[in-house]
Amino acid sequence: MIIAAEVKRDEQGYWTHPVLARSGCETSAELSYWLRTHKLQCFVMTMRDEAPEAFAAGFTDEAPDARGWIPEPPNDDDGWFLGSVKINYL
C-alpha cells in the first residue's frame, strides 16, 4: 500500500513521492498503468491555473521554479496525498 510521505521540496520547490520516483514511469501510459495497478487516482493541478502569481514569479532569468506554490488537497481530503511537484512543459 502506498501512503503519504513527508514532503521535503528541493531548492527549486520540486518533489516526487519516493515510491513514484522508484516506479520507473517515463510516459503518461506507464504512469496510468502504474496508478491503476496500485489502485490510485490521479488529480492533476497546475501552478499556472491554481496560483498564477506564483507561476509568473517562478519564471525569472534563472531556471523556472515552484517555490512560491503550495498545492492544496481536494476539498474532500479522503486519503489524498501529494505525488509530485515537478516542471512539465506539456
Protein Blocks (a to p, Z undefined) as FASTA:
>chain_A
ZZdddddddfkopacdfklmmnopabfklmmmmmmmnopacddddfklmmmmlmmmmpcf
bdcdfklpccdddfklnoiacfbdcddfZZ
